[in-house]
């Protein structure tokens, strides 16, 4: 028997508590400001509440009122401070499922609130932590393979990626290294790459460093920041953009420190520019990279194939269309098709379109170009080189944003997630 879907008789404070818990979960899973605010407004309307949300990457303000009471009689404001979110597709899907069940009346609000709290308490076990660490290494290997670097470069990037994964595991719970985590990772990547190139085998030095740091690069954050700015969420977009730039700066600081220390100790890396791999290596790297992002995005087992297919499709569309019509056109086409496909999946399956949209965009974002440009600027002390890299990053971001905007126009979504 279907339960009634009128929530006006449910305690006002209980309804607010559920919405606040829901918003905190969506924020924690990396939802952009416009999508999070849209989701909160949609839920509060179904629960018989008025809500004016204000979201930024490090917090939220939620102003509630009861439309059945006199103006000002029930006004409640919640100010919530939160760290920047991280993509967790499994928990995002579970949060969406719980919200849908509450709004449809299949689960009452108290049960939904308890289910969200239980989901929040769910932590990865030993196997999950091992997979997350391996995910860092696999992404580094995959990116080096996609760039067709020599086997020694691929192995070095994978080893550094594994070490950075271990560093992330150690610092994730808020240790003293957390604030300087990106700088330490950059210094670790630079030091290992320099030592290998100086004493073992010559490397494409900067490229290996970038491949090993690819997971920590804020390419998605840069894209989301511009997306928020174009959606008129100016404060959130500006804050997210500043955070992304700061991350790139910290990674660059770490690598430059490693290079400076090598110079002090008289260690000269042997640098070579060589990309000798056949085409099949690139195809294998694409499969490995798609699987690695499914791990790092914490996709549920039922969604692994979907996430892998989305990641591979975005890359292939960009490559094939780019080869025919130009790189920026390829990025635009990939972003447009992936966004429309994500919206279509959300309509058809009534599940978050982020399952398609996020992995489909991840291999297109300009994180590697931003780090390469800043490293070149600092190493060569050449403003022209830095300006060229900045222009390249801007072109990539603009192509992606255009694809996202027109993808949403081509096939609007029924779900904010």
PyMOL commands that set and color helices and strands:
alter all, ss='L'
color gray80, all
select helices_A, chain A and resi 12-28+33-46+89-104+109-121+126-146+151-171+181-199+205-212+214-216+219-230+234-264+279-296+301-325+327-349+354-362+367-380+383-410
alter helices_A, ss='H'
color red, helices_A
select strands_A, chain A and resi 50-56+59-65+76-81
alter strands_A, ss='S'
color yellow, strands_A
deselect
rebuild
show_as cartoon
